[in-house]
Amino acid sequence: MEGIFIKESFFFYAGDRDEPDHIHIEHNDKIAKFWLNPVRLQSSGGFSRIEVAKIHKIINEHHSKLLEAWHEYFGN
């Protein structure tokens, strides 16, 4: 059955400080990357279109918290 998430991880890489605000999403062997301002897919990393759409929705629902976490993590 496609498109069912049991648990996905949303995270930043410490080395990404010089890139625009973004988030990485990992589930099993797939890793996607979304820019946060504006929200848009940078790479799907093996996720299906349905999964990407669900991730996009989650990011939009938590957009302000994700941006806040980015700026808190990188101190800017």
Order of alpha helices (4+ residues) and beta strands (2+ residues): beta-beta-beta-beta-alpha-alpha
